[in-house]
Amino acid sequence: MPTSIDLALPFAGDWLVQNSPANRVPSHGTTLFASSYAIDFVPVNSSGRTAPFTPGSLVRPEPAARFPGFGRPILAPTTGLVIAAHDKEPDHPAYRGLPSIRYALTQRQRAAAGWKALAGNHVFIDTGEAVIALCHLQRDSIAVTPGQHVQTGDIVARCGNSDNSTEPHLHVQAIDDRIVENAHAVSLTFNGALPRNGQIIRT
């Protein structure tokens, strides 16, 4: 298996980079579930912002559909074979302000429940060299099935807010085994580069 793999960007439009391994490894503060080189992309509007932050955002959850990227198409970042597809988890509200603190306190419980309790709705694409995981997808949005070959740029699902997610976004990671608990992390680049936290990608 490779130590690194280069992918195409799995989306169009404007997206904000968060939790990038260009800034630190492990990118999400843990090596659990082969996530050392995982990266998050948050869809934003043309001004580079997500949903407007209001006084209500401080004290209560917000509908995921209020956020600009909820439901945006997610594209295959590589050619490969779909080996897993799961999209039956609900899209929960988004959490900012005090709700995000309360939600963070339950993360250990989700981690103890296993990788699927963190990833939510997801698709795995096997490139023959590594397995690419696309996570937190919208419920009932997956447009591919296990055993299907996809080409780079094919629509595979839509951006959601399932399981370990505080607002609609896409989590991408590469691993060297289809069984996450047995896998090692594989580092990622996108079109030959690794974007940094805070960068807005416009495609």
Contacts in CASP RR format, 6 or more apart in sequence:
PFRMAT RR
TARGET T0000
AUTHOR 0000-0000-0000
METHOD contacts of the structure
MODEL  1
MPTSIDLALPFAGDWLVQNSPANRVPSHGTTLFASSYAIDFVPVNSSGRT
APFTPGSLVRPEPAARFPGFGRPILAPTTGLVIAAHDKEPDHPAYRGLPS
IRYALTQRQRAAAGWKALAGNHVFIDTGEAVIALCHLQRDSIAVTPGQHV
QTGDIVARCGNSDNSTEPHLHVQAIDDRIVENAHAVSLTFNGALPRNGQI
IRT
1 129 0 8 1.000
1 130 0 8 1.000
1 176 0 8 1.000
1 184 0 8 1.000
1 186 0 8 1.000
2 129 0 8 1.000
2 130 0 8 1.000
2 186 0 8 1.000
3 186 0 8 1.000
3 187 0 8 1.000
4 186 0 8 1.000
4 187 0 8 1.000
4 188 0 8 1.000
4 189 0 8 1.000
5 78 0 8 1.000
5 127 0 8 1.000
5 129 0 8 1.000
5 130 0 8 1.000
5 132 0 8 1.000
5 174 0 8 1.000
5 186 0 8 1.000
5 187 0 8 1.000
5 188 0 8 1.000
5 189 0 8 1.000
6 188 0 8 1.000
6 189 0 8 1.000
6 190 0 8 1.000
6 191 0 8 1.000
6 192 0 8 1.000
7 77 0 8 1.000
7 78 0 8 1.000
7 132 0 8 1.000
7 172 0 8 1.000
7 174 0 8 1.000
7 188 0 8 1.000
7 189 0 8 1.000
7 190 0 8 1.000
7 191 0 8 1.000
8 75 0 8 1.000
8 77 0 8 1.000
8 78 0 8 1.000
8 152 0 8 1.000
8 153 0 8 1.000
8 190 0 8 1.000
8 191 0 8 1.000
9 75 0 8 1.000
9 77 0 8 1.000
9 190 0 8 1.000
9 191 0 8 1.000
9 201 0 8 1.000
9 203 0 8 1.000
10 41 0 8 1.000
10 74 0 8 1.000
10 75 0 8 1.000
10 76 0 8 1.000
10 77 0 8 1.000
10 134 0 8 1.000
10 153 0 8 1.000
10 170 0 8 1.000
10 172 0 8 1.000
11 41 0 8 1.000
11 43 0 8 1.000
11 72 0 8 1.000
11 73 0 8 1.000
11 74 0 8 1.000
11 75 0 8 1.000
11 159 0 8 1.000
11 170 0 8 1.000
11 203 0 8 1.000
12 73 0 8 1.000
12 75 0 8 1.000
12 203 0 8 1.000
13 43 0 8 1.000
13 72 0 8 1.000
13 202 0 8 1.000
13 203 0 8 1.000
14 43 0 8 1.000
14 44 0 8 1.000
14 45 0 8 1.000
14 46 0 8 1.000
14 48 0 8 1.000
14 200 0 8 1.000
14 201 0 8 1.000
14 202 0 8 1.000
15 41 0 8 1.000
15 42 0 8 1.000
15 43 0 8 1.000
15 44 0 8 1.000
15 170 0 8 1.000
15 200 0 8 1.000
15 201 0 8 1.000
15 203 0 8 1.000
16 41 0 8 1.000
16 42 0 8 1.000
16 43 0 8 1.000
16 44 0 8 1.000
16 48 0 8 1.000
16 50 0 8 1.000
16 198 0 8 1.000
16 199 0 8 1.000
16 200 0 8 1.000
16 201 0 8 1.000
17 39 0 8 1.000
17 40 0 8 1.000
17 41 0 8 1.000
17 42 0 8 1.000
17 195 0 8 1.000
17 196 0 8 1.000
17 197 0 8 1.000
17 198 0 8 1.000
17 199 0 8 1.000
17 200 0 8 1.000
17 201 0 8 1.000
18 39 0 8 1.000
18 40 0 8 1.000
18 41 0 8 1.000
18 42 0 8 1.000
18 169 0 8 1.000
18 197 0 8 1.000
18 198 0 8 1.000
19 27 0 8 1.000
19 28 0 8 1.000
19 38 0 8 1.000
19 39 0 8 1.000
19 40 0 8 1.000
19 197 0 8 1.000
20 27 0 8 1.000
20 39 0 8 1.000
20 40 0 8 1.000
20 194 0 8 1.000
20 195 0 8 1.000
20 196 0 8 1.000
20 197 0 8 1.000
20 199 0 8 1.000
21 27 0 8 1.000
21 36 0 8 1.000
21 37 0 8 1.000
21 38 0 8 1.000
21 39 0 8 1.000
21 187 0 8 1.000
21 188 0 8 1.000
21 194 0 8 1.000
22 194 0 8 1.000
22 195 0 8 1.000
22 196 0 8 1.000
22 197 0 8 1.000
23 196 0 8 1.000
23 197 0 8 1.000
25 36 0 8 1.000
25 37 0 8 1.000
26 35 0 8 1.000
26 36 0 8 1.000
26 37 0 8 1.000
26 185 0 8 1.000
27 35 0 8 1.000
27 36 0 8 1.000
27 37 0 8 1.000
27 38 0 8 1.000
27 39 0 8 1.000
28 35 0 8 1.000
28 38 0 8 1.000
31 185 0 8 1.000
32 111 0 8 1.000
33 114 0 8 1.000
33 115 0 8 1.000
33 118 0 8 1.000
33 180 0 8 1.000
33 181 0 8 1.000
33 183 0 8 1.000
34 173 0 8 1.000
34 175 0 8 1.000
34 176 0 8 1.000
34 180 0 8 1.000
34 183 0 8 1.000
34 184 0 8 1.000
34 185 0 8 1.000
35 173 0 8 1.000
35 185 0 8 1.000
36 185 0 8 1.000
37 173 0 8 1.000
37 174 0 8 1.000
37 185 0 8 1.000
37 186 0 8 1.000
37 187 0 8 1.000
37 188 0 8 1.000
38 171 0 8 1.000
38 172 0 8 1.000
38 173 0 8 1.000
38 185 0 8 1.000
39 171 0 8 1.000
39 172 0 8 1.000
39 173 0 8 1.000
39 188 0 8 1.000
39 194 0 8 1.000
39 195 0 8 1.000
40 169 0 8 1.000
40 170 0 8 1.000
40 171 0 8 1.000
40 172 0 8 1.000
41 169 0 8 1.000
41 170 0 8 1.000
41 172 0 8 1.000
41 201 0 8 1.000
42 50 0 8 1.000
42 167 0 8 1.000
42 168 0 8 1.000
42 169 0 8 1.000
43 50 0 8 1.000
43 67 0 8 1.000
43 68 0 8 1.000
43 69 0 8 1.000
43 70 0 8 1.000
43 72 0 8 1.000
43 159 0 8 1.000
43 168 0 8 1.000
43 169 0 8 1.000
43 170 0 8 1.000
44 50 0 8 1.000
44 68 0 8 1.000
44 69 0 8 1.000
44 200 0 8 1.000
45 68 0 8 1.000
48 200 0 8 1.000
49 68 0 8 1.000
50 67 0 8 1.000
50 68 0 8 1.000
50 69 0 8 1.000
50 167 0 8 1.000
51 57 0 8 1.000
51 62 0 8 1.000
51 66 0 8 1.000
51 67 0 8 1.000
51 68 0 8 1.000
51 94 0 8 1.000
51 167 0 8 1.000
53 96 0 8 1.000
56 62 0 8 1.000
57 96 0 8 1.000
57 97 0 8 1.000
58 96 0 8 1.000
58 97 0 8 1.000
58 98 0 8 1.000
59 97 0 8 1.000
59 98 0 8 1.000
59 99 0 8 1.000
60 99 0 8 1.000
61 92 0 8 1.000
61 93 0 8 1.000
61 94 0 8 1.000
61 95 0 8 1.000
61 99 0 8 1.000
62 93 0 8 1.000
62 94 0 8 1.000
62 95 0 8 1.000
62 96 0 8 1.000
63 93 0 8 1.000
63 94 0 8 1.000
64 70 0 8 1.000
64 91 0 8 1.000
64 92 0 8 1.000
64 93 0 8 1.000
64 94 0 8 1.000
64 160 0 8 1.000
64 161 0 8 1.000
64 167 0 8 1.000
64 168 0 8 1.000
66 94 0 8 1.000
67 94 0 8 1.000
67 161 0 8 1.000
67 167 0 8 1.000
67 168 0 8 1.000
69 159 0 8 1.000
69 168 0 8 1.000
70 91 0 8 1.000
70 138 0 8 1.000
70 159 0 8 1.000
70 160 0 8 1.000
70 161 0 8 1.000
70 168 0 8 1.000
71 138 0 8 1.000
71 141 0 8 1.000
71 158 0 8 1.000
71 159 0 8 1.000
71 160 0 8 1.000
71 168 0 8 1.000
72 158 0 8 1.000
72 159 0 8 1.000
73 155 0 8 1.000
73 157 0 8 1.000
73 158 0 8 1.000
73 159 0 8 1.000
74 123 0 8 1.000
74 134 0 8 1.000
74 137 0 8 1.000
74 155 0 8 1.000
74 156 0 8 1.000
74 157 0 8 1.000
74 158 0 8 1.000
74 159 0 8 1.000
74 170 0 8 1.000
75 152 0 8 1.000
75 153 0 8 1.000
75 154 0 8 1.000
75 155 0 8 1.000
75 156 0 8 1.000
76 125 0 8 1.000
76 150 0 8 1.000
76 151 0 8 1.000
76 152 0 8 1.000
76 153 0 8 1.000
76 154 0 8 1.000
76 155 0 8 1.000
76 156 0 8 1.000
77 125 0 8 1.000
77 132 0 8 1.000
77 134 0 8 1.000
77 152 0 8 1.000
77 153 0 8 1.000
77 172 0 8 1.000
77 190 0 8 1.000
78 125 0 8 1.000
78 127 0 8 1.000
78 132 0 8 1.000
78 152 0 8 1.000
79 127 0 8 1.000
79 149 0 8 1.000
79 150 0 8 1.000
79 151 0 8 1.000
79 152 0 8 1.000
80 125 0 8 1.000
80 126 0 8 1.000
80 127 0 8 1.000
80 128 0 8 1.000
80 149 0 8 1.000
80 150 0 8 1.000
81 125 0 8 1.000
81 126 0 8 1.000
81 128 0 8 1.000
81 147 0 8 1.000
81 148 0 8 1.000
81 149 0 8 1.000
81 150 0 8 1.000
82 123 0 8 1.000
82 124 0 8 1.000
82 125 0 8 1.000
82 126 0 8 1.000
82 144 0 8 1.000
82 145 0 8 1.000
82 146 0 8 1.000
82 147 0 8 1.000
82 148 0 8 1.000
82 149 0 8 1.000
82 150 0 8 1.000
82 156 0 8 1.000
83 124 0 8 1.000
83 125 0 8 1.000
83 126 0 8 1.000
83 131 0 8 1.000
83 146 0 8 1.000
83 147 0 8 1.000
83 178 0 8 1.000
84 122 0 8 1.000
84 123 0 8 1.000
84 124 0 8 1.000
84 146 0 8 1.000
84 178 0 8 1.000
85 122 0 8 1.000
85 123 0 8 1.000
85 124 0 8 1.000
85 142 0 8 1.000
85 144 0 8 1.000
85 145 0 8 1.000
85 146 0 8 1.000
86 116 0 8 1.000
86 120 0 8 1.000
86 121 0 8 1.000
86 122 0 8 1.000
86 123 0 8 1.000
86 142 0 8 1.000
87 121 0 8 1.000
87 137 0 8 1.000
87 138 0 8 1.000
87 139 0 8 1.000
87 140 0 8 1.000
87 141 0 8 1.000
87 142 0 8 1.000
87 157 0 8 1.000
88 121 0 8 1.000
88 139 0 8 1.000
88 140 0 8 1.000
89 120 0 8 1.000
89 121 0 8 1.000
89 139 0 8 1.000
89 162 0 8 1.000
89 163 0 8 1.000
90 139 0 8 1.000
90 162 0 8 1.000
91 138 0 8 1.000
91 139 0 8 1.000
91 160 0 8 1.000
91 161 0 8 1.000
91 162 0 8 1.000
91 168 0 8 1.000
92 161 0 8 1.000
92 162 0 8 1.000
92 165 0 8 1.000
93 99 0 8 1.000
93 161 0 8 1.000
94 161 0 8 1.000
94 166 0 8 1.000
94 167 0 8 1.000
94 168 0 8 1.000
95 102 0 8 1.000
95 103 0 8 1.000
95 166 0 8 1.000
95 167 0 8 1.000
96 166 0 8 1.000
96 167 0 8 1.000
100 166 0 8 1.000
103 166 0 8 1.000
107 164 0 8 1.000
110 117 0 8 1.000
110 118 0 8 1.000
110 163 0 8 1.000
110 164 0 8 1.000
111 117 0 8 1.000
111 118 0 8 1.000
115 180 0 8 1.000
115 181 0 8 1.000
116 122 0 8 1.000
116 163 0 8 1.000
117 163 0 8 1.000
117 164 0 8 1.000
118 135 0 8 1.000
118 163 0 8 1.000
118 164 0 8 1.000
119 133 0 8 1.000
119 135 0 8 1.000
119 136 0 8 1.000
119 163 0 8 1.000
119 164 0 8 1.000
119 171 0 8 1.000
120 135 0 8 1.000
120 136 0 8 1.000
120 137 0 8 1.000
120 162 0 8 1.000
120 163 0 8 1.000
120 164 0 8 1.000
120 165 0 8 1.000
121 135 0 8 1.000
121 136 0 8 1.000
121 137 0 8 1.000
121 138 0 8 1.000
121 139 0 8 1.000
121 141 0 8 1.000
121 142 0 8 1.000
121 157 0 8 1.000
121 160 0 8 1.000
121 162 0 8 1.000
121 163 0 8 1.000
122 133 0 8 1.000
122 134 0 8 1.000
122 135 0 8 1.000
122 136 0 8 1.000
122 137 0 8 1.000
123 133 0 8 1.000
123 134 0 8 1.000
123 137 0 8 1.000
123 142 0 8 1.000
123 144 0 8 1.000
123 156 0 8 1.000
123 157 0 8 1.000
124 131 0 8 1.000
124 132 0 8 1.000
124 133 0 8 1.000
124 134 0 8 1.000
124 178 0 8 1.000
125 131 0 8 1.000
125 132 0 8 1.000
125 134 0 8 1.000
125 150 0 8 1.000
125 156 0 8 1.000
126 132 0 8 1.000
126 178 0 8 1.000
130 174 0 8 1.000
130 175 0 8 1.000
130 176 0 8 1.000
130 186 0 8 1.000
131 174 0 8 1.000
131 175 0 8 1.000
131 176 0 8 1.000
131 177 0 8 1.000
131 178 0 8 1.000
131 183 0 8 1.000
132 172 0 8 1.000
132 173 0 8 1.000
132 174 0 8 1.000
133 171 0 8 1.000
133 172 0 8 1.000
133 173 0 8 1.000
133 174 0 8 1.000
133 175 0 8 1.000
133 180 0 8 1.000
134 156 0 8 1.000
134 157 0 8 1.000
134 170 0 8 1.000
134 171 0 8 1.000
134 172 0 8 1.000
135 170 0 8 1.000
135 171 0 8 1.000
135 172 0 8 1.000
135 173 0 8 1.000
136 159 0 8 1.000
136 160 0 8 1.000
136 161 0 8 1.000
136 162 0 8 1.000
136 163 0 8 1.000
136 164 0 8 1.000
136 165 0 8 1.000
136 168 0 8 1.000
136 169 0 8 1.000
136 170 0 8 1.000
136 171 0 8 1.000
137 157 0 8 1.000
137 158 0 8 1.000
137 159 0 8 1.000
137 160 0 8 1.000
137 162 0 8 1.000
137 170 0 8 1.000
138 157 0 8 1.000
138 158 0 8 1.000
138 159 0 8 1.000
138 160 0 8 1.000
138 161 0 8 1.000
138 162 0 8 1.000
139 160 0 8 1.000
139 162 0 8 1.000
141 157 0 8 1.000
141 158 0 8 1.000
141 160 0 8 1.000
142 156 0 8 1.000
142 157 0 8 1.000
143 155 0 8 1.000
143 156 0 8 1.000
143 157 0 8 1.000
144 150 0 8 1.000
144 154 0 8 1.000
144 156 0 8 1.000
144 157 0 8 1.000
150 156 0 8 1.000
159 168 0 8 1.000
159 169 0 8 1.000
159 170 0 8 1.000
160 168 0 8 1.000
160 169 0 8 1.000
161 167 0 8 1.000
161 168 0 8 1.000
161 169 0 8 1.000
165 171 0 8 1.000
172 188 0 8 1.000
173 185 0 8 1.000
173 188 0 8 1.000
174 185 0 8 1.000
174 186 0 8 1.000
174 187 0 8 1.000
174 188 0 8 1.000
175 183 0 8 1.000
175 184 0 8 1.000
175 185 0 8 1.000
175 186 0 8 1.000
176 183 0 8 1.000
176 184 0 8 1.000
176 185 0 8 1.000
176 186 0 8 1.000
177 183 0 8 1.000
177 184 0 8 1.000
188 194 0 8 1.000
195 201 0 8 1.000
END
